[in-house]
């Protein structure tokens, strides 16, 4: 049987983010969706994920999951057979990005946690005009609801305090897929190009008509890219 596939969701996302990939690949391999809300820093969360993970596995992360995937690569690269980085970046946040994250934390502190999704994130997580599609909208809102404010605060603290992963990219030697939506406004295509340009032999995929939550928004394209990656 092929190696297991470990999936790490993004901020305020649950296993529902990867439901299309679980359906596509679970007949042929074990699928594990990581719990990434148990601590306030990337290193500890990555250690918790590794403690529950199979001995060796293919690893895919989206958004916050990219930070954790790169943290895992710095801790236990020998356990990762192949790597997929979806809609993420390796560099630290800019001052404006940090200010925006802290503003979201302030909203949560003011008792407006779900307004973060309704008022701000829905229009940014998917391609323009798609946030009103019932399937996408309902799933995004339910994931935020299921995540809850306590886990959100932990995740945001880990993101804000994360280190740069740029220096470690050239050391990645396993087959690597770097994929993002062409319409991703949170981690735009230039972030993917930067990572792919630094990782030896990485394959870059840009998905047309797709925003930040590519695994959910463009499952056919993502599954096709991941199929090639898993067979490399």
N, C-alpha and C positions, 0 to 999 in steps of 0.2 A: 504494500500500500504506500502511496506517496507520503511525504512528510506532512505533518499537521500544518494548518494555516492559522496563525495568530493574528487577530484583527484588533486594532486599538482605535476607538472612536475619538471624535473631537469634543471640544468644550460643549457642555449641555447636551451631549448626544449619548444615546444608549445603543444597545445591540440592534435596535430597529434601524439604525443608519446603514447597517450592513446586511439587512434582510435579503436584498437581491443577490448578494455574493454568497450568503449562506445557502440559499436555494440553488444557486448555480454550481457550487463546488462540494456540497456536503455528501453527495453520493459517492465521491471518489476519495475523500480525505476527511480527517477529523478537523472540525472548525472550532476554534476557541475565540470568544470575544472577551477582551480583557476588561476587568474592573479597574477604572483609572480615577476613582474618586476618593481614595482612602488616605491621602496624605497631602501636605502643603508644598512639597517640593518634588521636582522631577526625578531626582536620584532615588528617593525613597519609594515613589510610585513605581518606577522601573524595577526596583528590587522586589517589590510586592508582586508585580506581574511575572517576573522571572521565577519567583518561588512557586507559582501556580502553573507555570507553562510546561509543556513537554520538554524533553531533553534537547531536541533539535526541532526547528520549525521554520517555515517561511513566515515572514513578518510584514504586515502591511498596516500603516497608520494613516489617518486623515486628520489634517489640521493639528490640533493638540496632539493627536496620535503620532504625527511626524516628529514632534519634539521628543516624545517618549520613545519612539523607534530609534532615533539617533542617540538618545541616552542609553538605550539597551545595547546599541552597537559599540558604545564606548565601554560598557561594562562586560559584556559577554558576546563578542563578535563570533566566537567559535560555535555558538549555539544557533546562529542564524544562517540558514542555507541560502536564502534570497531575500531581497528587501524591496518593498514598494512604498514610495512616499507620495501620498495623494494630497494635493491642495494644501501645501505647507511651505515652510521656509526654514533655513538654517541660521539666518542672522537674527540678532536681537531686535526688539521693537525700537522704533524711532520715539522721540519725545512725544510726538502727537499721538502715536499709537498707545503709548503708556498712559497718557492723559485720558484717552477714550476708554481704556480698560478700567481705570480708576473711577471714571464717571459711572460705568456700569455697576461697579461695586457700591457706589453711593446710592444708586437706585435700589439695589438689593437691601441696603441698610435702612432705607426709607420705607421698606415694605412694598416695593414695586417690582419684585423679582420677575413676575411674568410679563410685566410691561417691557422688560428688556427684549423679549422675543417679539411681542406684538408690535411695539412702537419702533424698534430699532433694527433688530436682527433679521426679521422675516424678509425685508426688502434687500438685504445684503447677502444672505446665505445662498440664494438661488439666482438664476439669471433674471434680468429685468422682466417683469410681467408675469413670472411664474409663481410668485408668492401667493397668488389667489387660487391656484389650482388646489382643489380640496385634498387630494391625496398627499401632496407635498406639504401643504400648510398644516393639515391635521397631524401628520407624523412629526413635524418639527415642534409643534406646540406640545404634543404628548411627550416627546423626548425631554423637553425642558421641564415639563411638569413632573415627570418621573425622576429627573435628576435632582430637583429640589435645591433650595437656597443654600443649605449647609454644604453640600457637595460642590455647588457652583463656587462658593467662596474658596474652598480648598483648591479647586482647579484653577481659579483665577490667580490665586497666590502663587501657585506653581508656575504658571505661565509668565507672570510679571517678573518673577525672580530667576527665571531660567538663564542659563549661560548661552553663549554663542556656540553653535555646532559647526561653524565653517571650517575650523582648523582640522577637524576629524574627517571631513568628507574624502580627501584623497586616499585615506587608508582603507576605505570600504572596497572590498575585493569580490564580494559575492554578486551574482546577477541582480541588477537594480533597475527598477522601473520608477521613473519620475513622471507623474501625471497631474495635470490640473485643467480646470475648465478655462476656456479662452475668455470667458466673461466673469471670471472670479475677481471680485473687487477687494477681497480680504487678503488673499495671498495671490496676487496677479501672476500671469505667466512668466514675468521676468524673475520671480522667485524660483520657479521651477527650472528655468534656464540656468540660473546661477548654480543650483544644486547639481543639475545634470552635467554642467560644464566642469565641476570639480570632482565628481565621482568617476573613476576610471570605467569606461565601457558602459556607462549608464544609458538607458534608452528613454528618450523624452517623448511624451505623448500629450498633445494639447487637444482638448475635446471641444468641438464646435458647439455653440449654443448652450453652454453649460457654465454654471456659477461655481460656488464654493463647495457645495455638498455633492460632489460628482458621483459618489457611490450610490446615492439615492436618486439624484436628479437625472443621471445619464447611465443607468445600469447596464444597458446593452454594450455601450462603448467601453465602459470600465471593465465589464466582465470579459470582453474580447481582449483587451490589453492585458488583463491579469492572466487569462488563459495562456497567451503567448509567453508571458513572464514565468508562469509556473512550469512551462514545458522547456524553458531554456536550459 
